[in-house]
Amino acid sequence: MRRANPYTVSGVLVVLVAGCSSGSPAASTPTATIPTAIASAAPASAGPSAGPSAAPQSAVAAESNPPGDIPDNIAFVAYTNAAGRYRFTHPEGWAEKTHGSTVTFTDKLNGVQATVGTATTAPTTTTAKQQDVPELARNQAAFELRGITDASVPAGHGVRIVYRRNSAPDQVTGRQYRDEVERYELVANGREVIVELFGPVGADNVDAYHTMITSLKIL
């Protein structure tokens, strides 16, 4: 059941995270400030459809009844990335792929990716528009910016960028879905962690995204 976003966000409508939850919900975050938008600095990929050859694609149509909402009663388990010095919780049973300081958890059409960025001070909506949005546009398939806002969650401060992209083709059927991504670029103690939460446009993943992003700790 969809719930209202309990956070306030200061920012301007204009993507950690990646097609996330819906063409409607673009909110979810805790004790912090977060709006419906997009932003930030550092690795501008994350997620299955990233890649330099992706940009020329045309946007695929969003599903009218998207599959794959993350169940409200799913259990969450803790994960720590020693190389990246961060931790967060993710849905139990999701497939894990770790490469150094970057980790991706996926299940069906949903996923979360976390990686370490290069910023030492919190990004702003201005720097996100100038630096990150162009980079995302170059590297995400059929990139479409939905919004950029300031973000403040327990882990740190930064920006939240919401954008849409085409998913990577299914390895069996070749089918693609239209993803919505919530990308958080957060800095604490001079260190940046970028989290992208993604799923098909229209999926109701607000509660799960909220749980994951509010559990993040930058160590």
C-alpha positions as CSV (number, residue, x, y, z in Angstrom):
1,M,0.0,0.0,0.0
2,R,1.5,3.3,-1.0
3,R,2.3,5.7,1.8
4,A,3.0,9.4,1.8
5,N,6.6,10.5,2.0
6,P,7.4,11.4,5.6
7,Y,10.2,13.7,4.8
8,T,10.5,17.3,3.7
9,V,12.9,18.2,1.1
10,S,14.3,21.4,-0.1
11,G,15.2,21.6,-3.7
12,V,14.0,22.4,-7.1
13,L,12.2,20.1,-9.5
14,V,14.3,19.2,-12.3
15,V,17.9,11.0,-10.2
16,L,21.4,6.3,-5.3
17,V,20.9,5.0,-6.7
18,A,18.0,4.1,-11.1
19,G,14.2,4.0,-12.3
20,C,13.1,3.3,-9.1
21,S,9.7,3.2,-7.9
22,S,7.2,4.6,-10.3
23,G,6.3,7.5,-12.4
24,S,4.3,8.6,-9.5
25,P,6.3,8.0,-6.3
26,A,9.6,9.7,-6.4
27,A,9.8,10.1,-2.7
28,S,11.0,8.1,0.3
29,T,13.3,9.1,2.9
30,P,13.5,9.5,6.7
31,T,14.4,12.1,9.3
32,A,15.8,14.3,6.7
33,T,15.0,16.5,3.9
34,I,14.2,15.1,0.5
35,P,12.0,16.1,-2.4
36,T,10.9,14.7,-5.7
37,A,13.9,15.4,-7.9
38,I,17.5,14.6,-9.1
39,A,21.2,15.5,-8.4
40,S,25.0,15.1,-7.5
41,A,28.6,14.3,-8.2
42,A,30.7,11.2,-8.7
43,P,30.3,7.9,-10.5
44,A,27.4,8.5,-12.8
45,S,26.5,5.0,-13.6
46,A,25.2,2.4,-11.2
47,G,22.6,0.0,-12.3
48,P,22.2,-2.5,-15.0
49,S,21.7,-0.2,-18.0
50,A,24.7,2.0,-17.6
51,G,27.2,2.2,-20.4
52,P,28.5,4.5,-23.1
53,S,26.6,2.7,-25.8
54,A,23.3,3.2,-24.0
55,A,22.6,6.9,-24.7
56,P,21.4,6.6,-28.3
57,Q,18.4,4.4,-27.5
58,S,14.9,5.7,-27.6
59,A,12.8,5.4,-24.4
60,V,10.8,2.2,-24.2
61,A,7.2,2.5,-23.1
62,A,6.5,2.3,-19.4
63,E,4.3,-0.6,-18.3
64,S,0.7,0.2,-17.5
65,N,0.8,-2.4,-14.7
66,P,4.5,-2.9,-13.9
67,P,5.5,-6.2,-12.3
68,G,7.7,-6.6,-9.3
69,D,6.7,-4.4,-6.4
70,I,8.9,-5.1,-3.4
71,P,6.7,-6.9,-0.9
72,D,5.8,-4.8,2.2
73,N,6.5,-7.7,4.5
74,I,10.0,-8.6,3.1
75,A,12.8,-9.0,5.6
76,F,15.9,-6.9,5.5
77,V,19.4,-8.0,6.2
78,A,22.6,-6.0,7.0
79,Y,25.5,-5.6,4.5
80,T,28.9,-4.0,5.2
81,N,31.3,-3.1,2.4
82,A,34.8,-3.0,4.1
83,A,36.5,-1.5,1.0
84,G,34.0,1.3,0.7
85,R,33.5,1.8,4.4
86,Y,29.7,1.9,4.4
87,R,26.8,-0.3,5.4
88,F,23.1,-0.6,4.9
89,T,20.3,-3.1,4.9
90,H,18.8,-4.7,1.8
91,P,15.9,-7.1,1.1
92,E,16.7,-10.6,2.1
93,G,17.4,-13.1,-0.8
94,W,18.4,-10.5,-3.4
95,A,21.3,-11.5,-5.6
96,E,24.6,-9.8,-4.7
97,K,27.4,-8.7,-7.0
98,T,30.4,-7.0,-5.3
99,H,33.4,-5.5,-7.0
100,G,35.6,-3.7,-4.5
101,S,33.8,-0.7,-3.1
102,T,30.8,-1.2,-5.3
103,V,27.9,-3.6,-4.6
104,T,24.7,-4.3,-6.4
105,F,21.7,-6.3,-5.1
106,T,19.0,-7.3,-7.5
107,D,15.8,-9.3,-7.6
108,K,13.6,-9.5,-10.7
109,L,13.3,-5.9,-12.0
110,N,14.3,-4.2,-8.7
111,G,17.7,-3.3,-7.4
112,V,20.0,-1.2,-5.3
113,Q,23.6,-0.2,-6.1
114,A,26.0,1.5,-3.7
115,T,29.5,2.8,-4.5
116,V,32.0,5.3,-3.3
117,G,32.2,8.8,-4.9
118,T,35.0,11.3,-5.0
119,A,33.4,14.4,-3.4
120,T,34.6,15.6,0.0
121,T,31.9,18.2,0.5
122,A,28.2,17.7,0.0
123,P,27.0,18.2,-3.6
124,T,24.3,20.8,-4.3
125,T,21.5,20.9,-6.8
126,T,23.6,23.4,-8.8
127,T,26.7,21.2,-9.0
128,A,24.4,18.2,-9.8
129,K,22.9,20.1,-12.7
130,Q,26.3,21.2,-14.0
131,Q,28.2,18.0,-13.5
132,D,26.2,14.9,-12.8
133,V,23.2,15.3,-15.1
134,P,25.3,15.7,-18.2
135,E,27.3,12.6,-17.2
136,L,24.2,10.6,-16.5
137,A,22.8,11.7,-19.9
138,R,26.0,10.3,-21.6
139,N,26.0,7.0,-19.8
140,Q,22.3,6.0,-19.2
141,A,20.1,4.5,-21.9
142,A,17.4,7.0,-23.0
143,F,18.1,9.2,-19.9
144,E,15.2,11.4,-18.7
145,L,15.7,13.7,-15.8
146,R,12.7,13.9,-13.4
147,G,14.0,16.1,-10.6
148,I,16.9,17.2,-8.5
149,T,16.6,18.2,-4.8
150,D,18.7,18.6,-1.7
151,A,18.7,15.5,0.5
152,S,19.4,15.0,4.1
153,V,19.2,11.5,5.7
154,P,20.8,10.0,8.8
155,A,23.9,9.0,6.8
156,G,24.7,12.5,5.6
157,H,23.8,15.4,3.3
158,G,23.8,15.9,-0.4
159,V,21.4,15.6,-3.3
160,R,18.7,13.3,-4.6
161,I,18.4,12.8,-8.4
162,V,15.4,11.1,-9.8
163,Y,15.7,10.0,-13.4
164,R,14.4,7.4,-15.9
165,R,16.3,5.1,-18.2
166,N,15.9,1.9,-20.2
167,S,16.8,-1.2,-18.3
168,A,19.4,-3.6,-19.7
169,P,17.9,-6.2,-22.1
170,D,16.7,-9.4,-20.5
171,Q,19.3,-12.0,-21.1
172,V,16.7,-14.5,-22.3
173,T,14.0,-12.5,-24.0
174,G,15.8,-9.3,-24.8
175,R,13.0,-7.3,-23.4
176,Q,13.6,-3.9,-21.8
177,Y,11.7,-2.0,-19.2
178,R,11.5,1.7,-18.4
179,D,13.3,2.1,-15.1
180,E,13.0,5.0,-12.6
181,V,16.0,5.6,-10.4
182,E,16.4,7.5,-7.1
183,R,20.0,8.4,-6.9
184,Y,21.4,9.7,-3.5
185,E,24.8,11.3,-3.4
186,L,25.7,11.8,0.3
187,V,28.7,13.1,2.1
188,A,29.7,12.6,5.8
189,N,33.1,13.2,7.4
190,G,34.6,14.2,4.1
191,R,33.5,10.9,2.3
192,E,30.9,10.4,-0.3
193,V,28.7,7.3,-0.9
194,I,26.3,7.1,-3.9
195,V,23.2,4.9,-3.7
196,E,20.9,4.2,-6.6
197,L,17.5,2.5,-5.9
198,F,15.8,1.3,-9.1
199,G,12.8,-0.5,-10.4
200,P,10.2,-0.2,-13.2
201,V,8.3,3.0,-13.6
202,G,5.0,2.7,-11.7
203,A,6.3,0.1,-9.1
204,D,5.4,0.8,-5.5
205,N,8.7,0.5,-3.7
206,V,8.5,3.6,-1.5
207,D,8.7,1.7,1.8
208,A,11.6,-0.5,0.8
209,Y,13.5,2.4,-0.6
210,H,12.9,4.3,2.6
211,T,14.2,1.4,4.7
212,M,17.4,1.1,2.6
213,I,18.4,4.7,2.4
214,T,17.7,5.5,6.0
215,S,19.8,2.5,7.1
216,L,22.9,3.7,5.3
217,K,25.9,4.5,7.4
218,I,29.1,6.0,6.1
219,L,31.8,4.5,8.3
